[in-house]
């Protein structure tokens, strides 16, 4: 079966006066139907740019440079997201493709009741008032909120409840794909845990596919099925969550997982250095100046994302078959 | 020897008609010997208010803050000046604390001049370089830069370099790592551990992130709605929390191990009911409405913070009727 979303050669950048600075470079990724895919990396690694590019919501100076995005829905229909007209795209968003941007819990209109804000979109998409109300109630129940909250104003709700309203709105059309950017970052751990569990329920009940963008490795370990580790605009490693956490292949993934505090009194080194900005991505492997296992080819040419067996992919010269056989 | 810092029955009430009790009778101590004390709680638990009171930025509604036995709000200017040198703050946002037109060098030089730390320009240079090395920054890489040319992690460590110049006895760090990346976070926390071990500097570390508190070790104070629910040695509390709130909080940390996932479903029933009626009576256990082990008396009087037996940790105290 074809993947729900096929990303091929996707590059997006920032338009300067004379040239475009590439932020996300040549990303190939298949998002499987029904999975929760965690996308992790340090700030500035291109996670959010990738998300907005998938949603076709890049705003100038951000520009899409190349690539294709193909969405294969269960009913057999197929959409080339990058070729759609704005109108067709609007139709597709929310109905099949939902986006929860970073900080969106603060994006509710303060002077409109929650119910109005939820039903407006549904009515836009062709539902009647009564159907829209019914859908909104059902969506609120998915995130453990009472239907009577439809009558409240955003300021009457706590942060966790506002975030739930946003999630409910995003899933009210039962989309096939939900892209959530730093969904629980501003929330306390107890609320975070509840919301992540609700997200898992949404996947189970609606059969939705979720791309979860986060910097928190703990969140990914708790709910993701697969993990894509991004570094400097590229995918460094991709694979099932258990494998990545137990035996990360890419030195960057190793550093990321190694810098999680686990126990008192056991010092960890962290990752030395800083992630490069798109204006000075190093030549060769973009991670090589910080890498503890750097060797000859790393500064010369970029490693491609290669399969390492059992669904794992890594972009690192350590795992290049040719280099090993040369040595 | 008096405690380095003693907070006694601190209360802070905000607002006129709709009063908010931000801090509700909180007492704790930071001993004279170098220690790290973690103050943890959700947003709105009063932890930043406590920090602002200790720094002297806010007068409490009631209660006292004693620094080396002296009340920080009643001393003269000369004493206050000494206090400001010995107790240093590191705040959450490394982007907003700097004057954008000052280079890093000026940030440090100002401190040296204001507090008369060096006699000559050359000596000042040596001091600055030493301070930067103490926080893992390379002087040649940062001194000549403006704040916007530094990363979040570098800015936050520059703040520590500034603190280091002062050789304070206590650092009040309010969510210092919540805006920097995981890789950098460990190095920042290691600096605080080094400050304690090699320079005798204590830290009051305020955070909502329990995994960083666990890493730092020392003591921990768990706040909930302005009250202390549990306190004790960090390691013991993290391994075997006693208060039902501390248990809920600690079990909700997303463990970075996909083989140890949350099992029971935490989705609560009438969530709206609880959060909408926040202004209930405070003469009770404030966690009663969320507590799985709630009893009748939890609703009628506030449980006192007291020691519990059999935990092998003399400092452990819990405010719960179960004990």
Interface residues (C-beta under 8 A of the other chain):
Chain A: X42 X43 X144 X145 X146 X148 X149 X156 X157 X158 X159 X160 X161 X188 X189 X190 X192 X193 X194 X196 X197 X198 X201 X215 X216 X217 X218 X219 X221 X222 X223 X224 X241 X242 X245 X255 X256 X257 X259 X260 X261 X262 X263 X264 X265 X267 X268 X269 X270 X271 X272 X274 X275
Chain B: X42 X43 X151 X152 X153 X154 X181 X182 X183 X184 X185 X186 X187 X189 X190 X193 X208 X210 X211 X212 X214 X215 X216 X217 X234 X235 X238 X248 X249 X252 X253 X254 X255 X256 X257 X258 X259 X261 X262 X265 X266 X267 X268 X269 X270 X271 X272 X273 X275 X276
